[in-house]
Amino acid sequence: MIDVRVEQEIWTFPRPDRLRESLPDAYWGQQSLTPEEVFERIEGKNTVDNGLEVICQFRAVQKNIILQDITSLAADIRMWLTNSPKLSHHFLRFLAHLVLFLRRVGGGGEDDDSYDVLRQYVKGLIAEDQSRLVATYTASLQPEERVHVYAKFLEGITDGELKKECLQLADKAGLNVPDITRTVVENIRNIEQEDFTLTGSFMATLETDVSETDKKKVAAIDWLMFEPSQRSDALMQANAVMRGFIAAGKLSAAREVFVKIPNDSIEVVHRQLQRQAGNVEIPSAMANALKEYLCVKAYLDANDAFQNWFRQFHENAPVAPPQIPRAATMQERVTFEQTLKKYNRDIDRWRRSIQEQTDITTQKIYDVLLFVNGGWMTDDVQDEGDDNRRQQMFLLRQLCLPGMMFLLHEVLHSCRRYQECVQLADLVASEKYQLYKVFRQDELQKFLQLVRDSSVKMLDGSVDSFGYDLV
């Protein structure tokens, strides 16, 4: 076709010093070919060679662009995405940029096939660890899938500096960073969700081994700690993760999550809410989240205090020196007396330490059992929030509060504070706190048996079962 046009120019504007050679009539017949007919002749020459069809994807794209046939181009792209097991990354990159170019010049690029190309290209970038390019191309996807796609990408990133850089790139690309980070945490914490059913005893669930999945859930909170403006999201997500860990008895993992939340978080949240809404009352969901955070803190503090008391009472107690035989020498008697004096000093020091630690531990446990404003793990404001969350909190009350009562009795009974042990029965039966509602029947029977044992000990000490001196 180009040759014919050239010959026409030569014959139209002849040069006198050059002879012209007449061409056959068949040659001039080509000038009637349309662009479509030219491509048909080209494709006709690409015959089958050795039984294999010659496919040139780039030539097909060129053809459709020259002919301005976007419909056929979309059909070819759909065919390649459907029939080709795996397009080369180089060709997929070409198609992605072609789609973006067509979108820019108003030539298409908004159909499902175009979005599929971009989606496949983003997957390829993630697979090849091209993390610094993912945000830019994710921003070209449909709005409703951008958050999900980029959140799935971020789940695989563990390096702290790279996390921060990826969030900065997402913000620069115009992605919704708060929604993305919140989705990342939700995706990770929903992996292997903890079982909130009440099976077994409270003591059987304490300090269960932490798995690799648990470590990922702990680390996921970091995504919400880069921006102070997301502190409220961090509190809510941390609460959800800690609820699962406490239910599974993984208190060490719950502590790791708790320490990730800065100590000033409550003040920061209050300041942010005041800036946003002035003096308007805190939203009920946020108020409930703040109380839940304090409930978790009280529970972890109580368990830490009990562990400290247990180690001090059972592991750090001084050991009395062995008695010496009657036939011991004078030197052996002197050595024994010195050792006994040292033991008496150590035991007095230990008892004072135990008394102090016992007071701390009992107070921490009472802080849980007698938690203000409706009790431990209850919402101050009842709203139409997450029913699943409320159910989890109710089950945590049933799981943890009887256990706290058993620990408190163990501390008091071991320190021979039997009267206080008996008074625990009044606390359980109190209508003000209604702790009896969280006890199962077998737990209540066990607790009453412990109270009975304490009453018997008081009788052995010349006081009645209520702690009053016998006449």
C-alpha positions as CSV (number, residue, x, y, z in Angstrom):
1,M,0.0,0.0,0.0
2,I,2.9,2.4,0.8
3,D,4.7,1.3,-2.4
4,V,1.6,2.2,-4.5
5,R,1.4,5.7,-2.9
6,V,5.1,6.2,-3.6
7,E,4.7,5.3,-7.3
8,Q,1.7,7.6,-7.6
9,E,3.8,10.4,-6.4
10,I,6.6,9.5,-8.8
11,W,4.2,9.4,-11.8
12,T,2.4,12.6,-10.6
13,F,5.6,14.6,-10.3
14,P,7.9,13.2,-13.0
15,R,11.6,14.2,-13.4
16,P,12.7,14.8,-16.9
17,D,16.1,13.2,-16.4
18,R,14.7,9.9,-15.2
19,L,13.0,7.2,-17.3
20,R,9.8,5.7,-16.0
21,E,9.1,2.1,-16.1
22,S,5.5,1.0,-16.6
23,L,4.2,-1.3,-14.0
24,P,1.7,-4.1,-14.5
25,D,-2.0,-3.5,-14.1
26,A,-2.1,-5.9,-11.1
27,Y,0.3,-3.7,-9.2
28,W,-2.0,-0.7,-9.5
29,G,-4.9,-2.8,-8.4
30,Q,-3.5,-2.8,-4.9
31,Q,-4.3,0.8,-4.3
32,S,-7.9,-0.1,-3.6
33,L,-6.9,-2.1,-0.5
34,T,-8.3,-0.9,2.8
35,P,-6.2,-1.1,6.0
36,E,-8.4,-4.1,7.1
37,E,-7.6,-5.9,3.8
38,V,-3.9,-5.2,4.2
39,F,-3.9,-6.9,7.6
40,E,-5.9,-9.8,6.2
41,R,-3.2,-10.4,3.6
42,I,-0.5,-10.2,6.2
43,E,-2.3,-12.6,8.5
44,G,-2.8,-14.9,5.5
45,K,1.0,-15.2,5.1
46,N,1.4,-16.4,8.7
47,T,0.5,-19.9,7.8
48,V,0.9,-23.0,10.0
49,D,4.5,-24.1,10.2
50,N,5.1,-27.8,11.2
51,G,1.6,-27.9,12.7
52,L,2.1,-25.0,15.1
53,E,0.1,-21.8,14.8
54,V,2.1,-18.7,14.7
55,I,0.8,-16.3,17.4
56,C,2.1,-12.8,17.7
57,Q,0.5,-10.9,20.6
58,F,2.3,-7.7,20.0
59,R,1.3,-7.6,16.3
60,A,-2.3,-8.2,17.2
61,V,-2.1,-5.2,19.5
62,Q,-0.5,-3.1,16.8
63,K,-3.2,-4.1,14.3
64,N,-6.1,-3.1,16.6
65,I,-4.5,0.2,17.5
66,I,-3.8,1.1,13.8
67,L,-7.4,0.2,13.0
68,Q,-8.7,1.9,16.1
69,D,-10.6,-1.2,16.9
70,I,-10.7,-1.1,20.7
71,T,-13.5,-3.7,20.8
72,S,-11.3,-6.3,19.1
73,L,-8.4,-5.3,21.3
74,A,-10.5,-6.0,24.4
75,A,-11.6,-9.3,22.9
76,D,-8.0,-10.3,22.3
77,I,-7.0,-9.3,25.8
78,R,-9.9,-11.4,27.2
79,M,-8.7,-14.4,25.2
80,W,-5.1,-14.1,26.3
81,L,-6.1,-13.8,30.0
82,T,-8.4,-16.8,29.7
83,N,-6.5,-19.1,27.5
84,S,-2.9,-18.4,28.4
85,P,-1.9,-20.1,31.6
86,K,0.6,-17.4,32.5
87,L,1.3,-14.4,30.4
88,S,4.9,-13.2,30.6
89,H,5.5,-10.4,33.0
90,H,7.0,-8.2,30.3
91,F,3.9,-8.5,28.1
92,L,1.5,-8.1,31.1
93,R,3.4,-4.8,31.9
94,F,2.9,-3.7,28.3
95,L,-0.8,-4.4,28.5
96,A,-1.2,-2.6,31.8
97,H,0.5,0.5,30.5
98,L,-1.6,0.3,27.3
99,V,-4.7,0.2,29.4
100,L,-3.6,3.2,31.4
101,F,-2.7,5.1,28.2
102,L,-6.1,4.4,26.6
103,R,-7.8,5.5,29.8
104,R,-5.8,8.7,29.8
105,V,-6.6,9.6,26.2
106,G,-10.3,8.6,26.6
107,G,-10.0,5.5,24.4
108,G,-11.3,3.0,27.0
109,G,-9.6,1.1,29.7
110,E,-12.6,1.1,32.1
111,D,-14.0,-2.3,31.1
112,D,-13.8,-5.5,33.2
113,D,-11.0,-6.9,31.0
114,S,-8.9,-3.8,31.5
115,Y,-9.3,-4.0,35.2
116,D,-8.4,-7.7,35.0
117,V,-5.1,-6.8,33.3
118,L,-4.3,-4.3,36.0
119,R,-5.2,-6.8,38.7
120,Q,-3.0,-9.5,37.2
121,Y,-0.2,-7.0,36.9
122,V,-0.4,-6.0,40.5
123,K,-0.3,-9.7,41.5
124,G,2.8,-10.0,39.4
125,L,4.4,-7.1,41.1
126,I,3.7,-8.6,44.5
127,A,5.0,-12.0,43.5
128,E,8.3,-10.4,42.3
129,D,8.6,-8.3,45.4
130,Q,8.3,-5.0,43.5
131,S,6.9,-3.5,46.7
132,R,7.6,0.1,45.7
133,L,5.4,-0.1,42.6
134,V,2.4,-1.9,44.1
135,A,0.7,1.3,45.5
136,T,0.8,3.1,42.2
137,Y,-0.9,0.4,40.1
138,T,-3.3,-0.6,43.0
139,A,-4.6,3.0,42.7
140,S,-5.7,2.3,39.2
141,L,-8.0,-0.6,40.2
142,Q,-11.7,-0.2,40.9
143,P,-12.3,1.9,44.1
144,E,-14.1,-0.9,45.9
145,E,-11.1,-3.4,45.6
146,R,-8.2,-1.1,46.2
147,V,-8.3,-1.4,50.0
148,H,-8.6,-5.2,49.9
149,V,-5.8,-5.7,47.3
150,Y,-3.3,-3.5,49.1
151,A,-4.1,-4.8,52.5
152,K,-3.5,-8.4,51.3
153,F,-0.1,-7.2,49.9
154,L,0.8,-5.6,53.2
155,E,0.1,-8.8,55.2
156,G,3.3,-10.3,53.8
157,I,5.6,-7.4,54.9
158,T,7.4,-7.8,58.2
159,D,10.2,-5.2,58.0
160,G,9.4,-2.1,60.0
161,E,11.0,0.4,57.7
162,L,9.4,-1.2,54.6
163,K,6.0,-1.1,56.3
164,K,6.4,2.6,56.9
165,E,7.6,3.2,53.3
166,C,4.7,1.2,51.8
167,L,2.2,3.3,53.8
168,Q,3.8,6.5,52.6
169,L,3.7,5.3,49.0
170,A,0.0,4.4,49.5
171,D,-0.8,7.8,50.8
172,K,1.1,9.4,47.9
173,A,-0.9,7.3,45.4
174,G,-4.2,8.5,46.9
175,L,-5.1,5.2,48.7
176,N,-7.2,5.2,51.9
177,V,-4.4,4.4,54.3
178,P,-6.6,4.2,57.5
179,D,-9.0,1.7,55.9
180,I,-6.1,-0.3,54.5
181,T,-4.2,-0.6,57.9
182,R,-7.4,-1.5,59.7
183,T,-8.2,-4.2,57.1
184,V,-4.7,-5.6,57.4
185,V,-5.1,-6.1,61.2
186,E,-8.6,-7.5,60.8
187,N,-7.4,-10.0,58.1
188,I,-4.5,-11.2,60.3
189,R,-6.5,-11.4,63.5
190,N,-9.2,-13.5,61.8
191,I,-6.7,-16.2,60.9
192,E,-7.3,-19.2,63.2
193,Q,-9.8,-17.3,65.5
194,E,-9.7,-18.3,69.1
195,D,-12.4,-20.5,70.5
196,F,-14.6,-18.6,73.0
197,T,-16.5,-21.7,74.2
198,L,-16.3,-22.5,77.9
199,T,-14.5,-25.9,78.0
200,G,-12.3,-27.0,80.8
201,S,-11.2,-25.0,83.9
202,F,-9.7,-21.5,84.2
203,M,-6.3,-22.8,85.4
204,A,-6.0,-25.2,82.4
205,T,-6.1,-22.2,80.1
206,L,-3.3,-20.1,81.7
207,E,-0.1,-19.5,79.7
208,T,-0.8,-21.7,76.7
209,D,2.1,-21.8,74.1
210,V,2.2,-19.0,71.6
211,S,2.1,-20.1,67.9
212,E,3.6,-18.4,64.9
213,T,0.2,-17.2,63.9
214,D,-0.2,-15.6,67.3
215,K,3.1,-13.7,66.8
216,K,1.7,-12.4,63.5
217,K,-1.4,-11.2,65.2
218,V,0.8,-9.3,67.8
219,A,2.9,-7.8,65.1
220,A,-0.2,-6.7,63.1
221,I,-0.9,-4.0,65.6
222,D,2.2,-2.1,64.4
223,W,0.3,-1.2,61.2
224,L,-1.9,1.1,63.3
225,M,0.9,2.7,65.3
226,F,2.5,4.8,62.5
227,E,-0.2,7.6,62.7
228,P,-1.4,9.0,66.0
229,S,-4.7,9.8,64.3
230,Q,-5.3,6.0,64.2
231,R,-4.9,5.5,67.9
232,S,-8.6,4.8,68.4
233,D,-8.5,2.1,65.7
234,A,-5.4,0.7,67.4
235,L,-7.2,0.5,70.7
236,M,-10.2,-1.3,69.2
237,Q,-8.2,-3.8,67.2
238,A,-5.8,-4.4,70.1
239,N,-8.9,-5.1,72.3
240,A,-10.2,-7.6,69.8
241,V,-6.8,-9.4,69.6
242,M,-6.4,-9.5,73.4
243,R,-9.9,-10.9,73.9
244,G,-8.9,-13.9,71.8
245,F,-5.6,-14.4,73.6
246,I,-7.2,-14.1,77.1
247,A,-9.8,-16.6,76.1
248,A,-7.1,-19.1,74.9
249,G,-5.0,-18.5,78.0
250,K,-2.2,-16.9,76.1
251,L,-1.5,-14.1,78.6
252,S,2.1,-13.5,77.4
253,A,0.8,-12.8,73.9
254,A,-1.9,-10.5,75.3
255,R,0.8,-8.6,77.3
256,E,2.8,-8.2,74.1
257,V,-0.2,-6.6,72.4
258,F,-0.9,-4.4,75.4
259,V,2.6,-2.9,75.6
260,K,2.4,-1.9,71.9
261,I,-0.3,0.6,72.9
262,P,1.4,3.8,74.3
263,N,0.5,4.7,77.8
264,D,-1.0,8.1,76.7
265,S,-3.5,6.5,74.3
266,I,-6.6,7.3,76.3
267,E,-5.5,11.0,76.5
268,V,-4.7,11.0,72.8
269,V,-8.1,9.6,71.9
270,H,-9.9,12.1,74.1
271,R,-8.0,15.0,72.5
272,Q,-8.7,13.8,69.0
273,L,-12.4,13.4,69.7
274,Q,-12.6,16.9,71.2
275,R,-10.9,18.4,68.1
276,Q,-13.3,16.5,65.8
277,A,-16.5,17.1,67.7
278,G,-15.8,19.8,70.3
279,N,-17.5,19.2,73.6
280,V,-19.9,16.5,72.1
281,E,-20.1,13.3,74.2
282,I,-17.7,10.5,73.3
283,P,-19.3,8.0,70.9
284,S,-20.6,5.0,72.7
285,A,-18.4,2.5,70.7
286,M,-15.3,4.5,71.7
287,A,-16.3,4.8,75.3
288,N,-16.9,1.1,75.5
289,A,-13.5,0.4,73.8
290,L,-11.7,2.6,76.4
291,K,-13.4,0.8,79.3
292,E,-12.5,-2.6,77.7
293,Y,-8.9,-1.5,77.4
294,L,-8.8,-0.6,81.1
295,C,-10.5,-4.0,81.9
296,V,-7.7,-5.8,80.1
297,K,-5.1,-3.8,81.9
298,A,-6.6,-4.6,85.3
299,Y,-6.8,-8.3,84.4
300,L,-3.2,-8.5,83.2
301,D,-2.0,-6.6,86.2
302,A,-3.8,-9.0,88.5
303,N,-2.3,-12.0,86.9
304,D,1.2,-10.4,87.0
305,A,0.7,-9.7,90.7
306,F,-0.3,-13.3,91.4
307,Q,2.7,-14.7,89.5
308,N,5.0,-12.4,91.6
309,W,3.3,-13.5,94.8
310,F,3.5,-17.2,93.8
311,R,7.2,-17.0,93.1
312,Q,7.8,-15.1,96.3
313,F,5.8,-17.5,98.4
314,H,6.8,-20.9,96.9
315,E,10.2,-20.3,95.4
316,N,11.9,-17.6,97.5
317,A,11.0,-18.8,101.0
318,P,14.2,-19.4,103.1
319,V,14.9,-23.0,103.9
320,A,15.3,-23.9,107.6
321,P,18.7,-25.3,108.6
322,P,18.7,-29.1,109.5
323,Q,18.7,-29.9,113.1
324,I,22.0,-31.0,114.6
325,P,22.4,-34.3,116.6
326,R,22.6,-34.1,120.4
327,A,26.2,-35.4,120.2
328,A,27.3,-32.4,118.0
329,T,30.5,-30.7,118.9
330,M,30.8,-27.2,120.3
331,Q,31.9,-25.9,116.9
332,E,29.0,-27.5,115.2
333,R,26.6,-26.0,117.8
334,V,28.0,-22.5,117.3
335,T,27.8,-22.8,113.5
336,F,24.2,-24.0,113.8
337,E,23.2,-21.1,116.1
338,Q,24.7,-18.6,113.6
339,T,22.9,-20.3,110.7
340,L,19.7,-20.3,112.7
341,K,20.0,-16.6,113.4
342,K,20.5,-15.8,109.8
343,Y,17.5,-18.0,108.9
344,N,15.3,-16.1,111.4
345,R,16.4,-12.8,109.9
346,D,15.7,-14.1,106.4
347,I,12.3,-15.5,107.4
348,D,11.3,-12.2,109.0
349,R,12.3,-10.3,105.9
350,W,10.5,-12.9,103.7
351,R,7.3,-12.6,105.8
352,R,7.3,-8.8,105.5
353,S,7.9,-9.1,101.8
354,I,5.1,-11.7,101.5
355,Q,2.7,-9.5,103.5
356,E,3.5,-6.6,101.2
357,Q,3.1,-8.7,98.0
358,T,-0.1,-10.2,99.4
359,D,-1.7,-6.8,99.9
360,I,-0.7,-5.8,96.4
361,T,-2.0,-9.0,94.8
362,T,-5.3,-9.0,96.7
363,Q,-5.9,-5.4,95.7
364,K,-5.2,-6.1,92.0
365,I,-7.6,-9.0,92.0
366,Y,-10.3,-7.0,93.8
367,D,-9.8,-4.4,91.1
368,V,-11.0,-7.0,88.6
369,L,-13.7,-8.6,90.7
370,L,-15.2,-5.2,91.7
371,F,-14.5,-3.3,88.6
372,V,-16.4,0.0,88.5
373,N,-19.3,1.1,86.3
374,G,-21.1,-2.2,85.9
375,G,-18.3,-4.6,86.3
376,W,-15.4,-6.1,84.5
377,M,-15.9,-6.6,80.7
378,T,-19.2,-4.9,80.6
379,D,-20.1,-1.9,78.4
380,D,-21.0,1.4,80.0
381,V,-23.3,2.3,77.1
382,Q,-25.5,-0.3,75.4
383,D,-25.8,0.3,71.7
384,E,-26.5,-1.6,68.5
385,G,-22.8,-2.5,68.1
386,D,-21.1,-5.8,67.4
387,D,-23.1,-8.6,68.9
388,N,-20.1,-11.0,68.5
389,R,-18.0,-8.7,70.6
390,R,-20.6,-8.5,73.4
391,Q,-20.9,-12.3,73.4
392,Q,-17.1,-12.7,73.7
393,M,-17.0,-10.3,76.6
394,F,-19.8,-12.2,78.4
395,L,-18.0,-15.4,77.9
396,L,-14.7,-13.9,79.2
397,R,-16.6,-12.9,82.4
398,Q,-17.7,-16.5,82.9
399,L,-14.2,-17.8,82.2
400,C,-12.0,-15.3,84.1
401,L,-14.0,-14.0,87.1
402,P,-14.4,-17.4,88.8
403,G,-10.7,-18.0,88.1
404,M,-9.8,-14.7,89.8
405,M,-11.9,-15.6,92.8
406,F,-10.0,-19.0,93.1
407,L,-6.6,-17.2,92.9
408,L,-7.7,-14.7,95.5
409,H,-8.7,-17.5,97.9
410,E,-5.4,-19.3,97.3
411,V,-3.5,-16.2,98.2
412,L,-5.5,-15.4,101.4
413,H,-5.7,-19.1,102.5
414,S,-1.9,-19.6,102.0
415,C,-1.2,-16.5,104.1
416,R,-3.6,-17.8,106.8
417,R,-6.1,-14.9,106.3
418,Y,-9.0,-17.2,106.8
419,Q,-11.5,-14.7,107.9
420,E,-11.1,-12.9,104.6
421,C,-11.5,-16.2,102.8
422,V,-14.8,-16.7,104.4
423,Q,-15.9,-13.2,103.5
424,L,-15.4,-14.0,99.8
425,A,-18.6,-16.0,100.0
426,D,-20.5,-12.8,100.9
427,L,-18.9,-11.1,97.9
428,V,-20.0,-13.8,95.5
429,A,-23.5,-13.8,96.9
430,S,-23.8,-10.0,96.8
431,E,-26.6,-8.6,94.6
432,K,-24.6,-5.5,94.0
433,Y,-21.9,-7.3,92.0
434,Q,-23.9,-10.5,91.1
435,L,-20.7,-12.5,90.7
436,Y,-22.6,-15.7,91.4
437,K,-24.1,-15.4,87.9
438,V,-20.8,-16.1,86.2
439,F,-20.1,-19.3,88.2
440,R,-21.0,-22.7,86.7
441,Q,-22.6,-25.1,89.1
442,D,-19.4,-27.2,89.5
443,E,-17.3,-24.0,90.1
444,L,-19.7,-22.8,92.7
445,Q,-19.5,-26.1,94.6
446,K,-15.7,-26.0,94.4
447,F,-15.7,-22.5,95.7
448,L,-17.9,-23.3,98.7
449,Q,-15.7,-26.3,99.5
450,L,-12.7,-23.9,99.6
451,V,-14.6,-21.5,101.9
452,R,-15.5,-24.5,104.1
453,D,-11.8,-25.5,104.4
454,S,-11.0,-22.0,105.5
455,S,-13.7,-22.1,108.1
456,V,-12.3,-25.3,109.5
457,K,-8.8,-23.7,109.7
458,M,-10.3,-20.9,111.8
459,L,-11.9,-23.3,114.2
460,D,-8.5,-24.9,114.7
461,G,-7.2,-21.5,115.7
462,S,-9.7,-21.0,118.5
463,V,-12.0,-18.7,116.5
464,D,-15.4,-19.6,115.1
465,S,-16.1,-20.2,111.4
466,F,-16.8,-16.4,111.0
467,G,-13.5,-15.3,112.5
468,Y,-14.7,-14.3,116.0
469,D,-13.0,-15.5,119.2
470,L,-14.5,-18.5,120.9
471,V,-15.8,-17.9,124.4
